[in-house]
Amino acid sequence: MRRNVTALAAVIAVLLTTAGSTAVGRTLREGRDGPGGVMAIDPPPVLLRVSDAPAPRVAPPAPAPTRAAPARTRTVCPTLPNVSARPAALAKSVVARVKVFDRPGGKVLRVLNSPTVEGATLNTLVKERRGMWLRVQLPVRPNHAEGWVSVTDMTQYEVAYRVVVQRCAKRITVFKNGVQVWQRPAAVGKPSTPTPLGSFYVDFVAPMRYGGAYGPYLVSVAGFSNVLQQFGKNGIGQIAIHGTNKPSSVGKAASNGCVRLYNSDLVDLVSFLPEGAPVLIVD
C-alpha cells in the first residue's frame, strides 16, 4: 500500500513539473509576470545595419533630348551673266581741260583735268553719240556719273574685251567678243567695305607704285567705294584690280573694296586686257 502511494506521488510530481514549465513558457511568450514576479521580456528585434538594408530603387534618368545638327546651307550664287559681243566705245581726252555739259551745247557741269590726279589721261566710256557730242560715263563720284563732251576734245576707240566680277562667287571672268577667254578666283570687299555693284570700266593700267602689298600692277576701275572716301593717305577711294602679298585672302571677302588676284594671275591679265574695257560687278 505504501509503495503504491509513493509511486502515485511521483507521478503527481512529474505532472506538476510539466504544467509549470508550460505556464512559464506561455508567460515568456505573452509577456506576463513569470514565477517570482519577474517580468518576462520578448527578445529585442533584429536591427539591420545600413549596409545590410536593400538599396532603394531609383528610376534611371530620362535620356536628354537629342538636337539635330543644323543643316549646312550651301550658298547658291547667281549664274554668270551674259555679256554683249559688240565692242565697247571709249574716248580719251586730247586736251588738258575737258568741259562736261548737262546736254549737248548746254550748261557746263564740271571741268575735268587731263592728266588726272593719278597721272593718267582722262578716259571715258561712251554711252551715246549725237552729232558732235558724246554722252560719256566719267571716272568721278558719284558712281555712274555721266555728262556730254565735245568730240573735238576726245579721241575715240573700241575695245573687244569685257570683265565680269562676281562678288558671291568671288571670281573674275574676261570675255572677248562675247566669248569667255579667262577666269580666275578673286578676293572682293568685306561686308563692311563691299566692292560696289554696277557697270564701270578700266580707267587705266599701270605698274603699281604703292609697294608690294598691291602686287606688280594696278588696273584702275572707274568706280568708287560707297563706304570709304579714300584708301590710305592719298587715295581717292577709287577701286582697282590688283595683286596682293596675302595670297590666302584670294577667294574670300577680305578687301576694302578692291578686287585682289594672285600676282601671277594679275600679270597674265595685264598682258592682254586693254584700257577702257567695261567692268561689270555683280552679286
Accessible surface in RSA format (square Angstrom, percent):
REM  Atomic radii and reference values for relative SASA: ProtOr
REM  Chains: A
REM  Algorithm: Lee & Richards
REM  Probe-radius: 1.40
REM  Slices: 20
REM RES _ NUM      All-atoms   Total-Side   Main-Chain    Non-polar    All polar
REM                ABS   REL    ABS   REL    ABS   REL    ABS   REL    ABS   REL
RES MET A   1   182.36  94.4 143.22  94.8  39.14  93.2 121.66 103.4  60.70  80.4
RES ARG A   2   208.13  87.4 200.19 102.0   7.94  18.9  80.79 110.4 127.34  77.2
RES ARG A   3   204.44  85.8 195.80  99.8   8.64  20.6  77.62 106.1 126.82  76.9
RES ASN A   4   102.15  70.4  96.45  93.2   5.70  13.7  24.10  58.0  78.05  75.4
RES VAL A   5    85.25  56.1  83.72  75.8   1.53   3.7  84.76  73.7   0.49   1.3
RES THR A   6    89.26  63.5  84.85  86.0   4.41  10.5  68.49  92.0  20.78  31.4
RES ALA A   7    57.07  52.5  48.97  75.6   8.11  18.4  56.15  79.1   0.93   2.5
RES LEU A   8   108.29  60.3 104.70  74.9   3.59   9.0 107.85  75.7   0.45   1.2
RES ALA A   9    56.50  51.9  48.11  74.2   8.39  19.1  51.72  72.8   4.78  12.7
RES ALA A  10    56.59  52.0  48.04  74.1   8.55  19.4  55.73  78.5   0.86   2.3
RES VAL A  11    83.13  54.7  80.64  73.0   2.49   6.0  83.13  72.2   0.00   0.0
RES ILE A  12    84.09  47.9  84.09  62.6   0.00   0.0  84.09  60.6   0.00   0.0
RES ALA A  13    53.45  49.1  48.42  74.7   5.04  11.5  52.44  73.9   1.01   2.7
RES VAL A  14    96.96  63.8  94.06  85.2   2.90   7.0  96.90  84.2   0.06   0.2
RES LEU A  15   113.39  63.1 108.96  77.9   4.43  11.1 109.35  76.8   4.04  10.9
RES LEU A  16   124.07  69.1 116.00  83.0   8.06  20.3 116.40  81.7   7.67  20.6
RES THR A  17    95.89  68.2  85.37  86.5  10.52  25.1  68.40  91.9  27.49  41.6
RES THR A  18    82.08  58.4  77.66  78.7   4.42  10.5  63.28  85.0  18.81  28.4
RES ALA A  19    61.09  56.2  49.48  76.4  11.61  26.4  56.51  79.6   4.58  12.1
RES GLY A  20    34.76  42.9   0.00   N/A  34.76  42.9  34.14  93.7   0.62   1.4
RES SER A  21    74.15  62.7  56.96  76.0  17.19  39.6  38.85  82.7  35.30  49.5
RES THR A  22    71.79  51.1  62.08  62.9   9.71  23.1  51.29  68.9  20.50  31.0
RES ALA A  23    46.64  42.9  45.38  70.0   1.26   2.9  45.80  64.5   0.84   2.2
RES VAL A  24    51.28  33.7  50.57  45.8   0.71   1.7  51.27  44.6   0.01   0.0
RES GLY A  25    20.63  25.4   0.00   N/A  20.63  25.4  19.97  54.8   0.67   1.5
RES ARG A  26    99.17  41.6  99.17  50.6   0.00   0.0  18.80  25.7  80.37  48.7
RES THR A  27    13.97   9.9  13.97  14.2   0.00   0.0   0.26   0.4  13.71  20.7
RES LEU A  28    94.70  52.7  90.58  64.8   4.12  10.3  90.76  63.7   3.94  10.6
RES ARG A  29   168.32  70.7 145.88  74.4  22.44  53.4  73.98 101.1  94.34  57.2
RES GLU A  30    93.52  53.7  59.14  44.7  34.38  81.9  38.26  74.0  55.26  45.1
RES GLY A  31    27.26  33.6   0.00   N/A  27.26  33.6  13.28  36.4  13.99  31.3
RES ARG A  32   116.86  49.1 111.64  56.9   5.22  12.4  67.15  91.8  49.71  30.1
RES ASP A  33    91.34  64.0  71.36  71.0  19.97  47.2  19.13  45.0  72.21  72.0
RES GLY A  34    13.30  16.4   0.00   N/A  13.30  16.4   6.68  18.3   6.62  14.8
RES PRO A  35    91.85  66.9  68.46  62.4  23.39  85.0  80.91  66.8  10.94  68.0
RES GLY A  36    82.72 102.0   0.00   N/A  82.72 102.0  44.53 122.2  38.19  85.5
RES GLY A  37    59.42  73.3   0.00   N/A  59.42  73.3  27.39  75.2  32.02  71.7
RES VAL A  38   103.78  68.3  98.72  89.4   5.06  12.2 102.50  89.1   1.27   3.5
RES MET A  39   113.80  58.9  99.05  65.6  14.75  35.1  94.39  80.3  19.41  25.7
RES ALA A  40     9.50   8.7   1.44   2.2   8.06  18.3   7.34  10.3   2.16   5.7
RES ILE A  41   146.69  83.5 118.33  88.2  28.37  68.4 121.32  87.4  25.37  68.9
RES ASP A  42    79.82  55.9  69.73  69.4  10.09  23.9  27.08  63.7  52.74  52.6
RES PRO A  43   116.70  85.1  96.79  88.2  19.91  72.4 103.24  85.2  13.46  83.6
RES PRO A  44   115.97  84.5  98.86  90.1  17.12  62.2 104.59  86.3  11.39  70.8
RES PRO A  45   109.38  79.7  90.29  82.3  19.09  69.4 101.22  83.6   8.16  50.7
RES VAL A  46   138.25  91.0 110.44 100.0  27.81  67.0 115.28 100.2  22.96  62.3
RES LEU A  47   154.06  85.8 130.71  93.5  23.34  58.7 131.88  92.6  22.18  59.7
RES LEU A  48   125.34  69.8  96.21  68.8  29.13  73.2  96.82  68.0  28.52  76.7
RES ARG A  49   164.64  69.1 156.58  79.8   8.06  19.2  71.80  98.1  92.84  56.3
RES VAL A  50   141.95  93.4 129.27 117.0  12.68  30.6 132.09 114.8   9.86  26.8
RES SER A  51    97.75  82.6  57.91  77.3  39.84  91.8  58.23 124.0  39.52  55.4
RES ASP A  52    71.69  50.2  44.28  44.1  27.41  64.8  17.63  41.5  54.07  53.9
RES ALA A  53    48.66  44.7  36.30  56.0  12.36  28.1  36.30  51.1  12.36  32.7
RES PRO A  54   116.82  85.1  93.51  85.2  23.31  84.7 104.41  86.2  12.41  77.1
RES ALA A  55    86.76  79.8  61.45  94.8  25.31  57.6  66.24  93.3  20.52  54.4
RES PRO A  56   114.39  83.4  94.19  85.9  20.21  73.5 105.40  87.0   8.99  55.9
RES ARG A  57   241.09 101.2 203.71 103.8  37.39  89.0  85.89 117.4 155.20  94.1
RES VAL A  58   126.40  83.2  97.24  88.0  29.16  70.3 101.04  87.8  25.36  68.8
RES ALA A  59    84.36  77.6  62.00  95.7  22.37  50.9  68.13  95.9  16.24  43.0
RES PRO A  60   116.52  84.9  97.36  88.7  19.16  69.7 103.14  85.2  13.39  83.2
RES PRO A  61   125.42  91.4 102.36  93.3  23.05  83.8 113.01  93.3  12.40  77.1
RES ALA A  62    91.83  84.4  62.64  96.7  29.19  66.4  67.51  95.1  24.32  64.4
RES PRO A  63   125.60  91.5 101.57  92.6  24.02  87.3 112.36  92.8  13.24  82.3
RES ALA A  64    82.25  75.6  61.64  95.1  20.61  46.9  66.22  93.3  16.03  42.5
RES PRO A  65   124.24  90.6 100.82  91.9  23.43  85.2 112.12  92.6  12.13  75.4
RES THR A  66   136.38  97.0 105.77 107.2  30.62  73.0  78.95 106.0  57.44  86.8
RES ARG A  67   227.61  95.6 195.91  99.9  31.70  75.5  71.24  97.4 156.38  94.8
RES ALA A  68    98.91  90.9  65.44 101.0  33.47  76.1  76.19 107.3  22.72  60.2
RES ALA A  69    89.76  82.5  62.44  96.4  27.32  62.1  67.81  95.5  21.95  58.2
RES PRO A  70   124.34  90.6 103.81  94.6  20.53  74.6 114.40  94.5   9.94  61.8
RES ALA A  71    91.37  84.0  62.99  97.2  28.38  64.6  71.59 100.8  19.78  52.4
RES ARG A  72   238.38 100.1 203.96 104.0  34.42  82.0  80.21 109.6 158.16  95.9
RES THR A  73   127.09  90.4 100.55 101.9  26.54  63.3  74.29  99.8  52.80  79.8
RES ARG A  74   217.51  91.3 192.00  97.9  25.51  60.7  72.49  99.1 145.03  87.9
RES THR A  75   106.09  75.5  80.74  81.9  25.35  60.4  53.74  72.2  52.35  79.1
RES VAL A  76   132.04  86.9 103.32  93.5  28.72  69.2 106.30  92.4  25.74  69.8
RES CYS A  77    38.17  28.9  21.58  24.1  16.59  39.0   9.96  25.2  28.20  30.4
RES PRO A  78    75.74  55.2  60.36  55.0  15.38  55.9  72.30  59.7   3.44  21.4
RES THR A  79   121.79  86.6 105.44 106.9  16.35  39.0  82.68 111.1  39.11  59.1
RES LEU A  80    47.47  26.4  28.30  20.2  19.17  48.2  28.30  19.9  19.17  51.6
RES PRO A  81    40.35  29.4  28.95  26.4  11.40  41.5  38.38  31.7   1.98  12.3
RES ASN A  82   149.27 102.9 122.75 118.6  26.52  63.9  33.14  79.8 116.12 112.2
RES VAL A  83    31.40  20.7   6.94   6.3  24.46  59.0  14.39  12.5  17.01  46.1
RES SER A  84    54.12  45.7  36.29  48.4  17.84  41.1  38.40  81.8  15.72  22.0
RES ALA A  85    60.54  55.7  47.66  73.6  12.88  29.3  48.25  67.9  12.29  32.6
RES ARG A  86   188.61  79.2 184.78  94.2   3.84   9.1  63.42  86.7 125.20  75.9
RES PRO A  87    66.86  48.7  50.77  46.3  16.09  58.5  51.13  42.2  15.73  97.7
RES ALA A  88     6.78   6.2   2.51   3.9   4.28   9.7   6.78   9.6   0.00   0.0
RES ALA A  89    38.92  35.8  34.59  53.4   4.33   9.9  34.59  48.7   4.33  11.5
RES LEU A  90     0.17   0.1   0.00   0.0   0.17   0.4   0.00   0.0   0.17   0.5
RES ALA A  91     0.00   0.0   0.00   0.0   0.00   0.0   0.00   0.0   0.00   0.0
RES LYS A  92    54.59  26.6  54.59  33.5   0.00   0.0  20.89  18.8  33.70  35.9
RES SER A  93     9.94   8.4   0.02   0.0   9.92  22.9   0.00   0.0   9.94  13.9
RES VAL A  94    89.12  58.6  51.15  46.3  37.97  91.5  61.33  53.3  27.79  75.4
RES VAL A  95    53.49  35.2  42.39  38.4  11.10  26.7  50.42  43.8   3.06   8.3
RES ALA A  96    69.41  63.8  58.17  89.8  11.24  25.6  60.28  84.9   9.13  24.2
RES ARG A  97   149.79  62.9 136.29  69.5  13.50  32.1  54.12  74.0  95.67  58.0
RES VAL A  98     0.75   0.5   0.75   0.7   0.00   0.0   0.75   0.7   0.00   0.0
RES LYS A  99   110.42  53.9 110.13  67.6   0.29   0.7  53.37  48.0  57.05  60.8
RES VAL A 100     0.37   0.2   0.37   0.3   0.00   0.0   0.37   0.3   0.00   0.0
RES PHE A 101    30.57  15.3  30.57  18.9   0.00   0.0  30.57  18.5   0.00   0.0
RES ASP A 102    55.78  39.1  32.78  32.6  23.00  54.4  17.00  40.0  38.78  38.7
RES ARG A 103   138.04  58.0 138.04  70.4   0.00   0.0  49.80  68.1  88.24  53.5
RES PRO A 104    41.35  30.1  21.82  19.9  19.53  71.0  22.26  18.4  19.09 118.7
RES GLY A 105    55.10  68.0   0.00   N/A  55.10  68.0  22.58  62.0  32.52  72.8
RES GLY A 106    18.43  22.7   0.00   N/A  18.43  22.7   6.15  16.9  12.29  27.5
RES LYS A 107   144.77  70.6 135.66  83.2   9.11  21.7  86.52  77.9  58.25  62.0
RES VAL A 108    61.36  40.4  44.75  40.5  16.61  40.0  44.75  38.9  16.61  45.1
RES LEU A 109    93.41  52.0  60.82  43.5  32.59  81.9  63.41  44.5  30.00  80.7
RES ARG A 110    86.45  36.3  77.32  39.4   9.12  21.7  29.49  40.3  56.96  34.5
RES VAL A 111    55.19  36.3  29.20  26.4  25.99  62.6  29.20  25.4  25.99  70.5
RES LEU A 112    22.70  12.6  21.37  15.3   1.33   3.3  22.70  15.9   0.00   0.0
RES ASN A 113    85.65  59.1  77.73  75.1   7.91  19.1  19.00  45.7  66.65  64.4
RES SER A 114    14.77  12.5   5.53   7.4   9.25  21.3   0.69   1.5  14.08  19.7
RES PRO A 115    89.82  65.5  80.83  73.7   9.00  32.7  80.83  66.7   9.00  55.9
RES THR A 116    32.77  23.3  20.67  21.0  12.10  28.8  23.37  31.4   9.39  14.2
RES VAL A 117   127.64  84.0  87.01  78.8  40.64  97.9  96.64  84.0  31.00  84.1
RES GLU A 118    36.73  21.1  30.61  23.2   6.12  14.6  10.88  21.0  25.85  21.1
RES GLY A 119    59.86  73.8   0.00   N/A  59.86  73.8  29.14  80.0  30.72  68.8
RES ALA A 120    12.69  11.7   6.08   9.4   6.61  15.0  12.69  17.9   0.00   0.0
RES THR A 121    59.58  42.4  51.28  52.0   8.30  19.8  15.27  20.5  44.31  67.0
RES LEU A 122     3.15   1.8   3.15   2.3   0.00   0.0   3.15   2.2   0.00   0.0
RES ASN A 123     0.00   0.0   0.00   0.0   0.00   0.0   0.00   0.0   0.00   0.0
RES THR A 124     0.50   0.4   0.50   0.5   0.00   0.0   0.50   0.7   0.00   0.0
RES LEU A 125    15.14   8.4  15.14  10.8   0.00   0.0  15.14  10.6   0.00   0.0
RES VAL A 126    19.62  12.9   7.50   6.8  12.12  29.2   7.50   6.5  12.12  32.9
RES LYS A 127    86.28  42.1  54.96  33.7  31.32  74.6  33.37  30.0  52.91  56.4
RES GLU A 128    56.22  32.3  48.46  36.7   7.76  18.5  28.29  54.7  27.93  22.8
RES ARG A 129   131.79  55.3 101.47  51.7  30.33  72.2  41.51  56.7  90.28  54.7
RES ARG A 130   127.51  53.5 121.47  61.9   6.04  14.4  54.70  74.8  72.81  44.1
RES GLY A 131    58.55  72.2   0.00   N/A  58.55  72.2  44.27 121.5  14.28  32.0
RES MET A 132   108.65  56.3 106.01  70.2   2.64   6.3  82.13  69.8  26.52  35.1
RES TRP A 133    56.10  22.5  56.10  27.2   0.00   0.0  36.60  19.5  19.49  31.6
RES LEU A 134     0.02   0.0   0.02   0.0   0.00   0.0   0.02   0.0   0.00   0.0
RES ARG A 135    67.04  28.1  67.04  34.2   0.00   0.0  18.01  24.6  49.03  29.7
RES VAL A 136     0.00   0.0   0.00   0.0   0.00   0.0   0.00   0.0   0.00   0.0
RES GLN A 137     1.07   0.6   1.07   0.8   0.00   0.0   0.10   0.2   0.97   0.7
RES LEU A 138     3.18   1.8   1.65   1.2   1.53   3.8   1.65   1.2   1.53   4.1
RES PRO A 139    14.15  10.3   4.39   4.0   9.76  35.5   4.42   3.7   9.73  60.4
RES VAL A 140    24.91  16.4  21.47  19.4   3.44   8.3  23.66  20.6   1.26   3.4
RES ARG A 141    75.29  31.6  63.19  32.2  12.11  28.8  46.36  63.4  28.94  17.5
RES PRO A 142    95.89  69.9  91.15  83.1   4.74  17.2  95.68  79.0   0.21   1.3
RES ASN A 143    32.43  22.4  13.35  12.9  19.09  46.0  10.26  24.7  22.17  21.4
RES HIS A 144    78.04  42.7  64.57  44.9  13.47  34.5  48.61  50.1  29.43  34.2
RES ALA A 145    14.32  13.2   6.03   9.3   8.29  18.9  14.32  20.2   0.00   0.0
RES GLU A 146    66.48  38.2  44.65  33.8  21.82  52.0  17.51  33.9  48.97  40.0
RES GLY A 147     4.82   5.9   0.00   N/A   4.82   5.9   4.82  13.2   0.00   0.0
RES TRP A 148    19.30   7.7  19.30   9.3   0.00   0.0   6.86   3.7  12.45  20.2
RES VAL A 149     0.38   0.3   0.38   0.3   0.00   0.0   0.38   0.3   0.00   0.0
RES SER A 150    21.01  17.8  20.89  27.9   0.12   0.3  11.88  25.3   9.13  12.8
RES VAL A 151    17.80  11.7  10.06   9.1   7.74  18.7  10.17   8.8   7.63  20.7
RES THR A 152    93.67  66.6  68.39  69.3  25.28  60.2  64.60  86.8  29.07  43.9
RES ASP A 153    29.51  20.7  29.51  29.4   0.00   0.0   0.04   0.1  29.47  29.4
RES MET A 154    12.98   6.7   0.08   0.1  12.89  30.7   0.08   0.1  12.89  17.1
RES THR A 155    65.82  46.8  61.60  62.5   4.21  10.0  35.97  48.3  29.85  45.1
RES GLN A 156    79.65  44.5  52.26  38.2  27.39  65.2  21.80  46.4  57.85  43.9
RES TYR A 157    64.74  30.2  53.75  30.6  11.00  28.6  63.50  47.7   1.24   1.5
RES GLU A 158   126.50  72.6  99.11  75.0  27.39  65.2  28.96  56.0  97.53  79.6
RES VAL A 159     7.51   4.9   2.53   2.3   4.98  12.0   7.20   6.3   0.31   0.8
RES ALA A 160    30.03  27.6  20.42  31.5   9.61  21.9  20.81  29.3   9.21  24.4
RES TYR A 161    35.83  16.7  35.83  20.4   0.00   0.0  17.45  13.1  18.38  22.7
RES ARG A 162    46.19  19.4  46.19  23.5   0.00   0.0   8.25  11.3  37.95  23.0
RES VAL A 163     1.08   0.7   0.00   0.0   1.08   2.6   0.00   0.0   1.08   2.9
RES VAL A 164     0.41   0.3   0.29   0.3   0.12   0.3   0.29   0.3   0.12   0.3
RES VAL A 165     0.31   0.2   0.31   0.3   0.00   0.0   0.31   0.3   0.00   0.0
RES GLN A 166     1.26   0.7   1.26   0.9   0.00   0.0   0.43   0.9   0.83   0.6
RES ARG A 167    50.82  21.3  47.84  24.4   2.98   7.1  13.06  17.9  37.76  22.9
RES CYS A 168    37.91  28.7  20.54  22.9  17.36  40.8  17.62  44.6  20.29  21.9
RES ALA A 169    33.08  30.4   7.54  11.6  25.53  58.1  13.81  19.4  19.27  51.0
RES LYS A 170    56.17  27.4  53.38  32.8   2.79   6.6  21.49  19.3  34.68  36.9
RES ARG A 171    79.82  33.5  79.74  40.6   0.08   0.2  14.76  20.2  65.05  39.4
RES ILE A 172     0.00   0.0   0.00   0.0   0.00   0.0   0.00   0.0   0.00   0.0
RES THR A 173     0.11   0.1   0.11   0.1   0.00   0.0   0.00   0.0   0.11   0.2
RES VAL A 174     0.00   0.0   0.00   0.0   0.00   0.0   0.00   0.0   0.00   0.0
RES PHE A 175    15.30   7.7  15.14   9.4   0.16   0.4  15.16   9.2   0.14   0.4
RES LYS A 176    85.09  41.5  82.18  50.4   2.91   6.9  33.10  29.8  51.99  55.4
RES ASN A 177    74.49  51.4  65.16  63.0   9.33  22.5  22.18  53.4  52.32  50.6
RES GLY A 178    28.25  34.8   0.00   N/A  28.25  34.8   3.77  10.4  24.47  54.8
RES VAL A 179    98.16  64.6  95.20  86.2   2.96   7.1  98.16  85.3   0.00   0.0
RES GLN A 180    87.93  49.2  65.85  48.1  22.08  52.6  19.24  41.0  68.69  52.1
RES VAL A 181    74.52  49.0  38.55  34.9  35.97  86.7  47.44  41.2  27.07  73.4
RES TRP A 182    18.23   7.3  11.46   5.5   6.78  15.9  17.45   9.3   0.79   1.3
RES GLN A 183    59.66  33.4  45.42  33.2  14.24  33.9  10.39  22.1  49.27  37.4
RES ARG A 184    73.07  30.7  70.40  35.9   2.67   6.4  15.99  21.8  57.08  34.6
RES PRO A 185    59.48  43.4  56.90  51.9   2.58   9.4  58.83  48.6   0.65   4.1
RES ALA A 186     0.00   0.0   0.00   0.0   0.00   0.0   0.00   0.0   0.00   0.0
RES ALA A 187     0.00   0.0   0.00   0.0   0.00   0.0   0.00   0.0   0.00   0.0
RES VAL A 188     4.13   2.7   4.13   3.7   0.00   0.0   4.13   3.6   0.00   0.0
RES GLY A 189     7.45   9.2   0.00   N/A   7.45   9.2   0.00   0.0   7.45  16.7
RES LYS A 190    69.88  34.1  69.88  42.9   0.00   0.0  55.25  49.7  14.63  15.6
RES PRO A 191   123.76  90.2  93.81  85.5  29.95 108.9 104.48  86.3  19.28 119.8
RES SER A 192    76.53  64.7  56.86  75.9  19.66  45.3  55.79 118.8  20.73  29.0
RES THR A 193    12.53   8.9  12.51  12.7   0.02   0.0  12.53  16.8   0.00   0.0
RES PRO A 194    43.71  31.9  42.32  38.6   1.38   5.0  42.49  35.1   1.22   7.6
RES THR A 195     0.34   0.2   0.00   0.0   0.34   0.8   0.00   0.0   0.34   0.5
RES PRO A 196     3.15   2.3   0.18   0.2   2.97  10.8   3.15   2.6   0.00   0.0
RES LEU A 197    77.32  43.1  63.63  45.5  13.69  34.4  63.68  44.7  13.64  36.7
RES GLY A 198    19.00  23.4   0.00   N/A  19.00  23.4  18.17  49.9   0.83   1.9
RES SER A 199    54.34  45.9  52.57  70.2   1.78   4.1  27.96  59.5  26.38  37.0
RES PHE A 200     1.02   0.5   0.00   0.0   1.02   2.6   0.00   0.0   1.02   2.9
RES TYR A 201     0.00   0.0   0.00   0.0   0.00   0.0   0.00   0.0   0.00   0.0
RES VAL A 202     0.00   0.0   0.00   0.0   0.00   0.0   0.00   0.0   0.00   0.0
RES ASP A 203     5.25   3.7   4.84   4.8   0.41   1.0   0.00   0.0   5.25   5.2
RES PHE A 204    13.25   6.6  13.25   8.2   0.00   0.0  13.25   8.0   0.00   0.0
RES VAL A 205    36.70  24.2  18.11  16.4  18.59  44.8  18.11  15.7  18.59  50.4
RES ALA A 206    27.20  25.0  25.23  38.9   1.97   4.5  27.20  38.3   0.00   0.0
RES PRO A 207    99.76  72.7  90.96  82.9   8.80  32.0  90.96  75.1   8.80  54.7
RES MET A 208    27.55  14.3   2.79   1.8  24.76  59.0   3.17   2.7  24.38  32.3
RES ARG A 209   155.54  65.3 119.42  60.9  36.12  86.0  67.29  92.0  88.24  53.5
RES TYR A 210   114.65  53.5  85.56  48.7  29.09  75.7  80.13  60.2  34.52  42.6
RES GLY A 211    42.99  53.0   0.00   N/A  42.99  53.0  38.32 105.2   4.66  10.4
RES GLY A 212    58.62  72.3   0.00   N/A  58.62  72.3  39.75 109.1  18.88  42.3
RES ALA A 213    50.05  46.0  40.03  61.8  10.02  22.8  40.03  56.4  10.02  26.6
RES TYR A 214    86.75  40.5  86.75  49.4   0.00   0.0  44.79  33.7  41.96  51.7
RES GLY A 215     8.87  10.9   0.00   N/A   8.87  10.9   4.73  13.0   4.14   9.3
RES PRO A 216    53.19  38.8  35.64  32.5  17.55  63.8  46.90  38.7   6.29  39.1
RES TYR A 217    65.94  30.8  65.94  37.5   0.00   0.0  18.58  14.0  47.36  58.4
RES LEU A 218    21.05  11.7  21.05  15.1   0.00   0.0  21.05  14.8   0.00   0.0
RES VAL A 219     0.42   0.3   0.42   0.4   0.00   0.0   0.42   0.4   0.00   0.0
RES SER A 220     2.83   2.4   2.83   3.8   0.00   0.0   0.59   1.2   2.25   3.1
RES VAL A 221     2.11   1.4   2.11   1.9   0.00   0.0   2.11   1.8   0.00   0.0
RES ALA A 222     2.71   2.5   0.00   0.0   2.71   6.2   0.00   0.0   2.71   7.2
RES GLY A 223     0.00   0.0   0.00   N/A   0.00   0.0   0.00   0.0   0.00   0.0
RES PHE A 224     8.38   4.2   8.33   5.2   0.05   0.1   8.33   5.1   0.05   0.1
RES SER A 225     0.08   0.1   0.06   0.1   0.02   0.0   0.00   0.0   0.08   0.1
RES ASN A 226   110.92  76.5  76.89  74.3  34.03  82.0  29.34  70.6  81.58  78.9
RES VAL A 227    76.69  50.5  51.35  46.5  25.34  61.1  55.27  48.0  21.42  58.1
RES LEU A 228    52.74  29.4  51.38  36.8   1.35   3.4  52.74  37.0   0.00   0.0
RES GLN A 229   124.82  69.8 111.82  81.7  12.99  30.9  60.48 128.7  64.33  48.8
RES GLN A 230    94.38  52.8  85.28  62.3   9.11  21.7  20.06  42.7  74.32  56.4
RES PHE A 231    41.54  20.8  32.10  19.9   9.44  24.6  35.39  21.5   6.15  17.6
RES GLY A 232    61.60  76.0   0.00   N/A  61.60  76.0  40.11 110.1  21.49  48.1
RES LYS A 233   190.19  92.8 164.28 100.8  25.91  61.7 112.34 101.1  77.86  82.9
RES ASN A 234   140.27  96.7 113.03 109.2  27.23  65.6  38.44  92.5 101.83  98.4
RES GLY A 235    28.05  34.6   0.00   N/A  28.05  34.6  21.06  57.8   6.99  15.7
RES ILE A 236    64.22  36.5  57.57  42.9   6.65  16.0  60.57  43.6   3.65   9.9
RES GLY A 237     0.13   0.2   0.00   N/A   0.13   0.2   0.00   0.0   0.13   0.3
RES GLN A 238    18.55  10.4   7.30   5.3  11.25  26.8   3.47   7.4  15.08  11.4
RES ILE A 239     1.66   0.9   1.13   0.8   0.53   1.3   1.13   0.8   0.53   1.4
RES ALA A 240     6.27   5.8   5.73   8.9   0.53   1.2   5.97   8.4   0.29   0.8
RES ILE A 241     0.67   0.4   0.67   0.5   0.00   0.0   0.67   0.5   0.00   0.0
RES HIS A 242     8.81   4.8   8.81   6.1   0.00   0.0   5.74   5.9   3.07   3.6
RES GLY A 243     0.00   0.0   0.00   N/A   0.00   0.0   0.00   0.0   0.00   0.0
RES THR A 244     6.59   4.7   2.90   2.9   3.69   8.8   0.72   1.0   5.88   8.9
RES ASN A 245    92.43  63.7  64.84  62.7  27.59  66.4  28.18  67.8  64.25  62.1
RES LYS A 246   129.84  63.3 126.28  77.5   3.57   8.5  72.69  65.4  57.15  60.9
RES PRO A 247    76.91  56.1  75.31  68.6   1.60   5.8  75.58  62.4   1.33   8.3
RES SER A 248    85.11  71.9  68.62  91.6  16.49  38.0  52.74 112.3  32.37  45.3
RES SER A 249    10.51   8.9   8.52  11.4   1.99   4.6  10.51  22.4   0.00   0.0
RES VAL A 250    12.76   8.4   0.13   0.1  12.62  30.4   0.13   0.1  12.62  34.2
RES GLY A 251    32.76  40.4   0.00   N/A  32.76  40.4  14.41  39.5  18.35  41.1
RES LYS A 252   116.62  56.9 115.11  70.6   1.50   3.6  72.99  65.7  43.63  46.5
RES ALA A 253    41.08  37.8  21.94  33.9  19.14  43.5  21.94  30.9  19.14  50.7
RES ALA A 254    29.46  27.1  16.06  24.8  13.40  30.5  19.38  27.3  10.08  26.7
RES SER A 255     2.28   1.9   2.04   2.7   0.24   0.5   2.28   4.9   0.00   0.0
RES ASN A 256    72.11  49.7  69.34  67.0   2.77   6.7   6.94  16.7  65.17  63.0
RES GLY A 257     0.00   0.0   0.00   N/A   0.00   0.0   0.00   0.0   0.00   0.0
RES CYS A 258    14.46  10.9  14.46  16.1   0.00   0.0   3.36   8.5  11.10  12.0
RES VAL A 259     2.49   1.6   2.49   2.3   0.00   0.0   2.49   2.2   0.00   0.0
RES ARG A 260    44.26  18.6  44.26  22.6   0.00   0.0   1.41   1.9  42.86  26.0
RES LEU A 261     0.00   0.0   0.00   0.0   0.00   0.0   0.00   0.0   0.00   0.0
RES TYR A 262    82.68  38.6  81.70  46.5   0.98   2.5  49.36  37.1  33.32  41.1
RES ASN A 263    59.36  40.9  54.50  52.7   4.86  11.7  20.61  49.6  38.74  37.4
RES SER A 264    85.17  72.0  68.35  91.2  16.82  38.7  55.21 117.6  29.96  42.0
RES ASP A 265    19.50  13.7  19.42  19.3   0.08   0.2   0.20   0.5  19.30  19.3
RES LEU A 266     0.00   0.0   0.00   0.0   0.00   0.0   0.00   0.0   0.00   0.0
RES VAL A 267    72.72  47.8  71.20  64.5   1.52   3.7  71.20  61.9   1.52   4.1
RES ASP A 268    55.49  38.9  50.57  50.3   4.91  11.6  18.82  44.3  36.67  36.6
RES LEU A 269     0.00   0.0   0.00   0.0   0.00   0.0   0.00   0.0   0.00   0.0
RES VAL A 270    30.60  20.1  17.08  15.5  13.52  32.6  17.69  15.4  12.91  35.0
RES SER A 271    87.84  74.2  44.32  59.2  43.52 100.3  47.49 101.1  40.35  56.5
RES PHE A 272    58.65  29.3  40.22  24.9  18.43  48.0  49.40  29.9   9.25  26.5
RES LEU A 273     8.28   4.6   0.60   0.4   7.68  19.3   0.75   0.5   7.53  20.3
RES PRO A 274    45.68  33.3  35.90  32.7   9.79  35.6  45.68  37.7   0.00   0.0
RES GLU A 275    45.78  26.3  40.34  30.5   5.45  13.0  16.86  32.6  28.92  23.6
RES GLY A 276     0.00   0.0   0.00   N/A   0.00   0.0   0.00   0.0   0.00   0.0
RES ALA A 277     0.00   0.0   0.00   0.0   0.00   0.0   0.00   0.0   0.00   0.0
RES PRO A 278    15.56  11.3  15.30  13.9   0.26   1.0  15.39  12.7   0.17   1.1
RES VAL A 279     1.54   1.0   0.49   0.4   1.05   2.5   1.14   1.0   0.40   1.1
RES LEU A 280    52.13  29.0  51.70  37.0   0.42   1.1  51.87  36.4   0.25   0.7
RES ILE A 281     3.49   2.0   1.04   0.8   2.45   5.9   1.04   0.7   2.45   6.6
RES VAL A 282    34.86  22.9  31.96  28.9   2.90   7.0  34.86  30.3   0.00   0.0
RES ASP A 283    69.43  48.6  63.51  63.2   5.92  14.0  24.88  58.6  44.55  44.4
END  Absolute sums over single chains surface
CHAIN  1 A    17463.9      13939.0       3524.9      10770.7       6693.2
END  Absolute sums over all chains
TOTAL         17463.9      13939.0       3524.9      10770.7       6693.2
